């Protein structure tokens, strides 16, 4: 059985580039995709392509620099089941200084404590996509 079958994978930056390719590849191997990005006009065709090919995907409009958007993405993902894997290829040119993004010290502490309490996970570097081997 495919190790991605029935797993939920959250992908930020899913509307283009590495994020879109990852979403299609993981869906083709049985993963349910939660595709998140800032542009709904790019997410909708991606999700439609995945679903048309027999996969399962949902789009979530998300700006990774907005704490409320990230909370909404987490809430949606939990309602979907749970995230078995998360990839974060989202890229964004900083329109503001990083230190001006409002994230509370408590939110950072909560995230660190949660991360330290988890077993070893999967990083993006563990995923190798080879278009030539997959006949893309």
C-alpha positions in Angstrom: 0.0 0.0 0.0 1.2 3.5 -0.7 2.5 5.2 2.4 0.7 8.5 1.4 -2.7 6.9 1.0 -5.3 8.6 3.3 -2.7 11.0 4.7 -3.5 14.7 4.8 -0.7 17.0 3.5 -0.9 20.8 4.0 1.1 22.7 1.3 1.6 26.4 1.6 2.6 28.2 -1.5 0.7 25.6 -3.4 -0.5 27.9 -6.2 2.7 27.8 -8.3 6.2 26.4 -8.6 7.4 23.8 -6.2 4.2 24.0 -4.2 2.0 23.2 -7.1 4.2 20.4 -8.4 4.4 18.9 -4.9 0.6 19.0 -4.5 0.1 17.2 -7.8 2.8 14.6 -7.1 1.6 13.9 -3.5 -2.0 13.6 -4.6 -1.0 11.2 -7.4 0.4 9.0 -4.6 -2.8 9.0 -2.6 -2.4 12.0 -0.3 -5.3 14.3 0.5 -4.1 17.8 -0.2 -4.9 21.1 1.6 -3.5 23.6 -0.9 -2.9 27.0 0.7 -1.7 30.2 -1.0 -2.6 33.9 -1.4 -4.1 33.7 -4.8 -7.5 32.0 -5.1 -7.4 32.4 -8.9 -4.3 30.0 -9.0 -5.5 27.6 -6.3 -8.9 26.8 -7.9 -7.4 25.3 -11.2 -4.8 23.3 -9.2 -7.5 21.8 -6.9 -9.7 21.1 -10.0 -6.8 19.3 -11.7 -6.1 17.2 -8.7 -9.8 16.3 -8.2 -10.3 15.6 -11.9 -7.3 13.2 -11.9 -9.0 11.2 -9.1 -7.2 12.8 -6.1 -8.7 14.8 -3.3 -7.8 18.4 -2.7 -9.2 21.6 -1.0 -8.1 25.2 -1.4 -7.5 27.6 1.4 -6.8 31.2 0.8 -3.8 31.8 3.2 -1.1 34.4 3.6 1.7 32.8 5.7 2.7 36.2 7.1 -0.8 36.7 8.6 -1.3 34.9 12.0 -5.1 34.9 11.6 -4.8 33.2 8.2 -2.4 30.6 9.6 -4.9 29.9 12.5 -7.7 29.6 10.0 -5.6 27.1 8.0 -4.8 25.1 11.1 -8.5 25.1 12.2 -9.6 23.9 8.7 -6.9 21.2 8.7 -8.0 19.9 12.1 -11.6 19.9 10.9 -10.5 17.9 7.9 -8.8 15.3 10.0 -5.3 16.2 10.9 -2.1 17.1 9.0 0.1 14.1 8.6 2.7 16.1 6.7 3.2 19.8 6.1 5.4 21.3 3.4 6.2 25.0 3.4 7.5 26.1 0.0 5.7 29.4 0.2 8.0 32.2 -0.8 7.3 35.9 -0.4 9.3 39.0 -0.9 9.2 40.9 2.3 7.1 44.0 1.9 7.8 44.8 5.5 10.6 44.2 8.0 10.3 40.7 9.6 10.4 42.2 13.0 7.3 44.3 12.3 5.1 41.2 11.8 3.0 40.9 15.0 3.5 37.5 16.6 3.1 37.3 20.3 5.9 35.9 22.5 3.3 33.4 23.9 2.5 32.2 20.3 6.2 31.6 19.7 6.6 29.8 23.0 3.6 27.6 22.4 4.9 26.6 18.9 8.4 25.8 20.2 7.0 23.7 23.1 4.7 21.8 20.8 7.5 21.2 18.2 9.8 19.9 20.9 7.2 17.5 22.1 6.7 15.8 18.7 8.5 12.8 17.3 10.9 13.2 14.4 9.1 14.5 11.4 9.4 14.8 7.7 11.1 17.8 6.2 10.8 19.1 2.7 14.4 17.9 2.0 13.1 14.3 2.5 10.9 14.7 -0.5 12.6 14.2 -3.9 10.5 14.7 -7.0 12.0 13.3 -10.2 9.9 14.3 -13.2 11.9 12.0 -15.5 11.3 9.0 -13.4 7.6 9.8 -13.0 7.1 10.3 -16.8 6.0 13.9 -16.4 
